[in-house]
């Protein structure tokens, strides 16, 4: 099966300055993919990161390694085999916490694999010692010269391991190149979309200017309409006041008409009374002449003139 990625994230990669051993040197210009790989054939774990065609992290996890969080978004670990210290800068605390948790899991798995390997080696050693005591002469030649399988096992493991690592790195580089091509395609698409968005933004800006002019004209028209409405409201108030005055004048006219009718009725009564005055005067003279002695004649006094007084009222009183 070879090596397979078991966890992948993105981070900015740094390495400690080999001269000062204090300052960090960026290993990538931007955030790159950082992955945990598991090799089922060797039962080992590695952290691998590739920037373009350059391998910037190739660190085999051992049980003695420690991953340290130095800030809220930055962590580091030392690799004695690579003779350096790797640092990772994440975009969030959650990514850092997940990476540290995965580092601890991988370290425990590497420790378990090492313990099992040691047990297996001890068992094989004990078994070979027992077999050597049983048949020392049969295997003497083979132990000196070695068979083909033993030569491969004792002589070539470093070469095989390096070849496996190179194959894995080649596959990772190829995958990274493929990802880079995909990213270039996506970048070109984003550029085209950006150009379309810029055109749309310019068109929207032109539309905004037109809308601003229309809004200004609408606001002026609205101000004129508000002034006209205010003028009409004043006229309506004046008309309402005039209507109230007319209603009051109508009531006053009705009152004056009723009063005039009463005056006319009173005048008619006075006229009727005036018509009866001469009759009463004649009767009075007749009675007076009868009451006086004969031979005495006194000219009767004329009746006092009848005067009618009318109180004039103005229409506004």
ABEGO torsion letter per residue (X at the ends): XEBBBABBBBBBBBBBBAAAGABBBBABABBBBBBBBBBAAAGBBBBBBBBEABBABBBBBBAABBBBBABAABBBBBBAAAGBBBBBBBABAAAAAAAAAAAAAAAAAAAAAAAAAAAAAAAAAAAAAAAAAABAAAAAAAAAAEBAAAAAAAAAAAAAAAAAAAAAAAAAAAAAAAAAAAAAAAAAAAAAAAAAAAAAAAAAAAAAAAAAAAAAAAAAAAAAAAAAAAAAAAAAAAAAAAAAAAAAAAAAAAAAAAAAAAAAAAAAAAAAAAAAAAAAAAAAAAAAAAABBBGBBBBBBBBBBBBBBBBBBBAAX
